[in-house]
Amino acid sequence: RGREREKERKRKMAEAGRKRSAAESLAGGLPVVPDNLEDFLHITPLGAGNEVGRSCVYMEFMGKKIMLDCGIHPAYNGIGGLPYFDEIDPAEIDLLLVSHFHLDHCAALPYFLEKTNFKGRVFMTHPTKAIYNMLLSDYVKVSNIAVDDSLYDERDLMNSMDKIETVNYHQELTHNGIKFCCFNAGHVLGAAMFMIEVGGVKILYTGDFSRQEDRHLMGAETPPTRPDVLICESTYGVQVHEPRKEREARFCQMVHDIINRGGRCLIPVFALGRAQELLLILDEYWQAHPELHDVPIYYGSALAKRCMTVYQTYINMMNERIRKQFSVANPFLFKHISNLSSIEHFDDVGPSVVMASPGMLQNGMSRELFERWCKSKANGTVIPGYCVEGTLAKHVMSEPEYITNMNGMSVPLRMSVRYISFSAHSDFKQTRDFVDLLDPPYIILVHGEANEMFRLKNALNLRYQDKNVQILTPKNCQTVSLEFRSTKVARTVGTLAAEQPEEGKEMEGFVVQKDFTHPMILAPSDLDAFTTVPTAVISQRLTIPFHCRLQRLRETLETMYDSVEFEDEPGEDGNADEYIVVHEEIKISKTGSEGHSATVEWDSNVLNDMLADSVLAVMCQIQQTPLEATEHEHGAGEVKEKA
């Protein structure tokens, strides 16, 4: 199905080249004239196109096919939450790169690796692989309970771990002609943006990134090379985050207000990422306010202890502040925060603060506590991160009077709901400055709701109206085609380079090219010296019945060929072995105990094979009507015709 769609897509593109009026891309008016499909970079969002969730971008250029991220949509269950994999043939994908461990970027990976015919290679950073295993193991358990048609099981997850390879920041790798390396993207521990190069064209995929340093992570790096195409997140559009200190103070005051009125405070978070940032803030705030020491703070996640182990392992990938603290004491061993592995172990008496996952209240501990506490005005929820459309967290931000619980019943919503952005996504200022530094000619916006993406596109278009910058916002399954024409030049090497090339002059040789470098034209004899291409010579030997003498054969061959030599060499018995050489390539010798057969030998190639065929035809003709020169018993020679 995927291959049929691919053929249909290419057919339509070829038609678009003939009908220019129909070649305007809906993704921003980019003209597509595909007279040579190899010159076009095709980019198709299979997810996160005009939406947030199931991030997955498919690229194709010069026959190389790459997938970027492989996530699920948090608002949908089962197959409905997957990227649109039916638009592609997984078996044809060369490379899959995963930017970080959040479910909307990696949770479809076990399904893709184990349930499809994907045969390529998969890369992510070391922390991402470690946390991916933990998060998805928990996701599998929750999914199996909540959804009957689960996408994969624990065994699929374990099998996928064996197929995932790791890459370090700034490590340059090449696979099947695709060069790539990754840079720190901020956002969460181990998050990476990937610089990919195919045929000299550079594409930078940011994934989720944040250029602002926080309490434990460094800000995103700026790659040293200018990309031709920037595929960039647009989550916050033109919004600007408030300064970090003001945001932290406002967050702590929100939590303090709920405690002061005797309520319980729920903070829904992802198990890893912003949770660690908020834990550091709350622990410091509690330390500075003795009146709060009797109010417990719980980190409600079954993964809490294991997650902290990973953070401690990769402490050197965090910012200088955390590294300095770690040299004195472990900053992730909190004084005022306790782990809460399950809701059954929770002593729900009096005011408390619970930070629980998941962050969008889809299910799990955060959903259970929300439904338990939502009926009381004393309680409150502080939502600290971005919420996707279709999730309960997004719904309650509009403060409805009632919500539907997991049992399908309607319950009143009386608790306070406050929102404050601790989301480690790039805001407008960060994105604008990032684009200024990179100055790419093409920008593809993904991972953003349609309205926010549209506002960001307009703001960037206004900023770069004097530059030739194309800003495109493709929807899911909509292909953007960008033309990158290159001059195709081949250079002569070795013996062929001894003569100066002339216009219109034909040249014979092998054309050798590797990984989109300039092709070389060289003689077959130079292959060993200038390439790693293995060479071999096929020697052929054919023996046929032949009763005539070599002298008779030589006389016949001399009438047909310009070069026929009669030679001899010492034999094993001390006598001379005679043989004929035709055009220095075909050797004919008498064989057999009584000399009733002949062997023809040559090194196989097109010309020698033709020459050997003609010599063998002559020998067969002589064998059918031979003239045998015999010696008269008195010494006189005569020629007799033999039957």
N, C-alpha and C positions, 0 to 999 in steps of 0.2 A: 504493500500500500504506500509506504514511504517513497519507494523508488518511482512508482507511477506518478505520485504528486511532484516529485523532483523533475521528472521528464516534462510534465505539464507546465511546471513553473518556467523551465528553460524555453519551452516552446512559446509561451506567452511573452517572455522577455525578448525573444528573437522577433516576434511580431511587433513588439513595441519599438524595436529599432527601425522597422520599416514605416511605422506610423508615429511620427514624432508627436503629433497632437495628443496621442494616447499614452505618451511616455512620461507624464508628469507624476512623480511619486506623491501619494497622499501624505507621506511623512514629512512634507516640508517643501514640495515643489522641486525636488532634485531631478533633472532630466536624466533619463536612462536610455542610452543608445548602445545596446550590447552587440556590436558587430563582431566582437571577439570576447566570449564569455570569460576567457582566462584573464582579461584585463580588469575584471569587475570583482570588487569585494562585496559579498552579499552578507548582510547582517539581519537576523530574524529573531526577535524576542519570542521565545516559547512560553514565557512567563514574565511578569513585572513590566509588561508593556502597557503604559497608562494605568498601572495598578501597583500596589505594594503587596508582595507575596509571591511565592513560587518563582523566585529569581532563576532565570535560565535563558541564556543568550547563545544563539547558534550562529557561527561564522563559517563562511566558505570563500577560499581564495586560492587560485592556481591549483585546484585539485585537493587542497588541504582543508580538512573539516574539523572545527574546534567547537567545544561547548564550554561555556563559562557559567559555573554554578548549577545546582540541581536541587532546588528546594520545593517545599510544599506550601500551599496557601492555608494560613491558619483559620480562615473563615469557613473552609469546606472540609468534608470528611472523605476518606477513601479515595477512589479514583478521581473524584471531582476536584481534589486538591492538588493533583499532579500538573506539571507543565504539559504542553501540547506535544507529547512525544510522537504522536501519529503523523506529525508534519515532516518527520525526518526518518532516515534509516539508521538506527543506532550502530549497525555493523560497519558503516562507512566512516564513523567519527574516529579521527586519529588521536585526539587529545581532549581530556576533560580537566579543567582547573577549577578548584573550589576555593573561594575567597575567605570564608570563615565558618564557624560552627553553629551559627543560628539556624533554626529549623527551616526558615524560609529561604535558606541558601544551600542547605545540604541534606535535608531529611528525605528527599526522593532518591538519594544516591544508592541505598541498598536495593531499592526496586529497580533502578536503571541498570545496575551492575549484575543483578541476579535474575531478573525477570525479562530482560531483553537480550538481544544478540550482540550487545556492545563488546568490542574486542580491543579497544584502544587502551591507552594508559591514563591513570588518574593521579593528580598531584594536589597536595595541600601542605601547609606548614606543620611542623612537629606538634605545637600546642593544639592546633585545630584537629589533628588526627586523634590526639589523646582525649580531648573533650568531646569530639564527635561520637566516640564509642560510648561514653558515659551518658550523654544527653539522649542519644537515640535508643539506648537500652531502656531508659526510663520511658521514652516516647512509645516504644513498642508495647510496654506493659499497659500504659494508659490507653493506647489505641485499641488493644485487644479487648479491653473492658468496655470501652465506649462505642466501638464500631465493629459490626459483625464482619464486614468485608475488609479486613486489615490488609494493608499493602504488602507487608512482609513480616517475618518472624525473627526471633533471636538468632536462628541459624543463618538466615540471609545476612543479617548484620555482621556476624562473625566472619562469614565468607567474604563480605565486602572489605573487611579490614585487611585481608591478605592481598587484595588487589590495589590498595592505596599506597602510593609512594610519597615520600616527604621531600620538601625542598626548603632550603634556608633563604632568608632575605639576601638579596644581591647575588645569589648563586645562579649562574647562567647554564641552562640546559638546552639540548637540542634533541628533538624526536622527529624522525621522518621529515627532515627539512624545516621543521618549525622551531624557531629559537624563542625562548622565553625566560624571564626572570621575574622575581617578585620583590616588592618593597613594602615596608611597614605602612599599614593603612589606618593606624589608630583604632578607633571603634571598639574592639574587644581584643583580648589577648590572642596573638597569633594571626590577626586579620591581615590580609595581604591584598595589594593591588598588583595586577599582572601586566607586564609589558611583553607583548607578543610580536614577533617579526616573521613575516612570510614574504619571500621574494623581494626584500628590501622595504616593504611597507610595514610600519610600526603601528600597532593598536594598543592603547592603554585602557584596561578595564579596571575601574576603581573599586567595584564591589561597594560595600558600605564603608565610608571613610569619615574621619574627623581630624581636622588640622589643629584642633585645640587640645593642648595637654591638660589632663585632669589630675586627680590625686594619685593615680597609680599607673596610667598609661602615657606614653609619649604621643605627640601629635603625628599625623600622617607625613610621610616623606614626600618630597617633590622629585620625581625621576629626573636624572640629569640630561636625558635626551628628549627631544621634541617628538611627540607622536604625530602620525598622520591622521589618526582617528582617536577621539576620546569618547569612550562609553562611560557615562557618568551618572551616578545616582542623582535623583531630584526630589528626595523625600519631603524636604521642607520648603521647596519652591523658593519664594522670595522672603520667607520668614527669617528673622534674625534672633539668635539666642541671646537671652539676657546675660550679663557678665556672671562669671562663675561664682564669685563671692556673694553677690546679691541673690542668686538662685539658691545657693546652699542655705543662706540665712532664711529665706522665705520658706523653703522646704522644712527646715527644723521648726519654724514657728507654726506651720500647719500641723505638724505632728504634736507639738506641745499644746496647741489649742484643744485638740481632741482629748488628750490626757487630762488637761485641766478641767474639762467638763465631765470627767469620770467615764469616758468612753474607751472603746477599743479601736485601734488604728490598724487598718489593713493596707499594706503596700504591695500590690501585685507586681512582680518582676520576673524576668527570665532567670533561670537558675544561675547562669553565668553571664557576666558582662556588666551591666549597670548595677547589679546587685552588690558586687564587691565595692564599687564606688560609694553607694549609699550606706553600706555597712561601715566604711571608714568614716563617713560624715557623722552618722548617728553615734558611733562609739566615742568620737571626739566630743560631740555635743553633750552626751550623757556625763562624760568625765568632767566637763566644765559646769554642770548643773547638779549639785548634790541632792537637790529636792526630787530628782528623777531616779535616784539610785534604787528605789524600791519598786520601780515600774520595770517589768521585764521586757526585753527585746528578744524576739525569736526569729531565727532564720529558718523558715519552714521549707526545707527541701530534702528529699531522700538522698540527694547527691551532695549535700552540704560538705561533709567531711572529705569526700573524694575530690570534689571540686577544689577545695582549699589546698589539697595536696598538689594538684596540678599547678596552681598559682605559685605555690612555694617552689616547685621544681623549676619553673621558668621565670624566676625573679629577675634574672639578668636581662629579660626582654621588656622590663618595665622601666619607668622613668628614674631619674637620678634620686629623687626624693625617697622613693620606696627602697631603692638599693641601699641608701645610707641608713635608713631605719632598720633594714634587715641586718646590717652589720652589727647593730646593737641588740635588737630584739625583733622577733617575727611580727610585722605589722598586721598580719592576718590572724593572729591569736588575740581575739577581742576580749576586753575585760567585762563588758556589759551586755554581751550578746551570746545567746545559747542556741544550739542547733535543735531543730524540731523535725524529727524524721517522719512522723506521721501525725495525723490529727487525733488519733486514739490516745497518744501520749500527752496531749495538750490539756493542761489544767486551766480551763477558761473561767477564771475567777478574778474580777476586778479589772482595772485598766491595764492594757498591754499594747505592745506594738508587734505585729507579725509581718514579716516580709516573706511572701510565699509566691511560688510559681504555679502556673504560667502567668506571664505578664498581661495577657489579654483576657483572662478570666474564662477561657474556653472550657476548662475542666480542672481536675486535680484539687490540691489543697486550697489554692486561692479562691476557686469557685465555691467550694464547700463553706469556707469561712465567710465569704461575701453573702451567701444565701442565709447563713446563720445569723449574721449581724445586721443585715440591711433593714430590719424592721424597727430598729431603735434610733431615735434622733441623736442620742449621745455618741453613737459610733460614727466613724468616718473612714472614707477610702481616699488615699492619695495616689493618683495614677502618675508615675514618674517618667513615662516614655511614650513613644509613638504607638497609636492603636490603629489597626487595620479595619477598614469598612467591613461590616458584617459580623464583627466580634462583639461580645457583651460589653467589654471595656469601652469600645467606641460608642455603644448604645447608651450606657449610663452616664456618659459625659454630657448628654443632652438633658439629664435629670428627669427621666420619665416618672410618672406616679407609680407605675407597676412594672415589674419584670417577670419573665417566665423562667422558673427554675428548671433544673435538670429533669425533674419528674413531669414537666409540662404544665405545672400549676402556676397560676398568677399570684405573686406576692407583692405587698407594698414596698416601695423604696423610700425609706425615711432617713437613712443615714446620709451624711454629707458626702459629696463627691467633688474632689478638687483635682485639678490637673496642673502639673508643672513639668517642663521638659528637661529631663536629664538624658535624653536620647543622644547617643554619641554619633549622630549623623551630621553631615556637613550642612550648615545653613547658607543663606544667600551670600554673605560676605566671604565665607570660606571658599565656596564654589567659585565665586567671581575672581578672587585672588589666585586661586589654583589655575583657572583658565588663563588668566593674564600671564602667569609664569610659563605655562606650557605652550600657549599660542597655537593650538591645533587648527587646521583648516576645516575639519569636520568634527561636530559634536553630536553624539547620539545620547539622548536622555532616556533613562529607564528608571525603574524603582521609584515611582511617584504617582499619586492619584492624578487623574487627567487635569483637574483644575490647577493644582499646584504646578504641574509640569508645564502647562500652557503659560502660566504667569512667569515662570522662570525662563521659558523660551523667549517670551516677549522682552523681558528685561535684558537678556543677553544679546538679543538681536539689536535692541536699541543701543547697547554699549558698544557693539562691534559693527555698527552700520557702515563704518568707513573701511572695514576690512572685508575681505572675501572669505567669510566664515559661514558655513552651512550648519544650521542647528535643526536637528530632526527628532521627531517624537513618534516613532512607530508604535502601533498597537500590537497586541499579541498576534503572532502568525503573519504579520505584515513585513515584507522584506524590503529593506533599503539597499540599493545597489550603488556603489561608489566606484567611479572609474579611476584606475591608476595605470596609465599607459607607460610602458618602458621601452626604450630603444633596445632592440634585440641585436647584439653584436657577438660574433664568434671570432676567436683569434686562432691563427695557425701556430702550431708548436712543433718543435723537432725538425725533422728533415723537410717538412712542407714549408717551414718558415725561411728556408734558404733562398726562396725566390719571392720577390715583391708581388703581392696580389695585384691583379689588373682587372679593371672593370669589364665584365662580360666573360672573363676567362673561367672555364670550368675547373673545379678542383675536386679531387677524389680523396677520401679518407674517412675515418671514424669521427663522429660528433659525440663528445663526452661532456656531460654536465652533472654536477652534484650540488644539491641543496641550493638551487637558484643562483649559483655563481655563473659567470660568463662561460658559455660553452667553448670547448676547444675542438679544433679540427686537427687530427694528427694521423700519420701513417700507421698501418697495423704494426709495423716493426717498432714503433715508439710507444706502444701501449704500456709495456713493462716499465719504461723509464719515466713516464710522466703521469701515470695513473696507478691506482690500486686495482684496476680491473684485471682479474686473472685471465691469462691467455693459455691456449693449448694448441698443439698441432696434431691433426689426425693423419696418421700414416696408413695408406691402404696397400694391400698386397693381394693379388689375384693369381691363382695358378690354373692353367688350362692345358688340355692335351695339345702337344705340338711336336710333330716328328721331324720337321724340317730343320736344316742347319741355320745358325744365326747369320751366316754370310748371305744366304739367300734372302732372309728377312731384311737384312741391312740394305741390300740392293733395291728391294722394293720400297722401303721407307725413304731412301734417298731421293726417289722420284717424286715424293709427296711432301717432304718436310725440308726446311732450310738447314736445320742443324741436326745431324745424325752422327754420333761418334761411336766407334768400335774400340772398346778398351778391355784391358784384362788386369787382374790382380792375383797375387799368390793365393792358392787355395790351401785347405787344411791338409791335403795329401801331397803337397809340394808342387803340384801341377798348376798351371795358370788357369783361372776361371775367367772365361770370356763373357762380356755383356755389352749391350747396346744402350746408349743414352740418347734420348730424343729431347731436343730443346733444353738440355741440362736439368730436366725435371722427371722424365719417365725412364726408369731403368728396367731392361729386359734381360733375363738370364735363363739359361737352360737348367732344368732341375730334373730330379728323378734319377734312379739308379742307372737307367739305360739312356737317359737323355731324351725321353719321349714326352716331356712336358716342359712348359716355360712359365716363369713367374714374372709378373709385371708389378712394379712397386712405384709409388709416388706419394708425395705429401698433398693431402686433399685441399683443394680450393676450387672455385668455379672454373677457372681456365684449365688447371691441371686435370680436373675430372673430365672435361670435354676432350682434352688431348688424349687422355688414357682411353676413353671410349673409342676414339677413332683408331688408335693403335691396335686395340683389341679386335676391332672390326676387320682391320687389314690382316691380322694374324689368323682370324677365323676363316677369312677368304682363302688365304694361302694354304691352310690346313685342308680345305676342301679340294683344291686342285694344285697339289704341290709339284714343284719341279726340284728334284733331288740331284745335286751335283755329286757324281760318284767318280772315284779314281780308277782308271783302267789298270788292270793287273800288270800291264807292262810299263806303267808310268804315264801313258797318254791319257789325257782327260777327255771325257765325252759327257754329253748331257743326255739323260734318258728320262722319258716321261713315265712316271710311276702312277699306277692306279691307286 
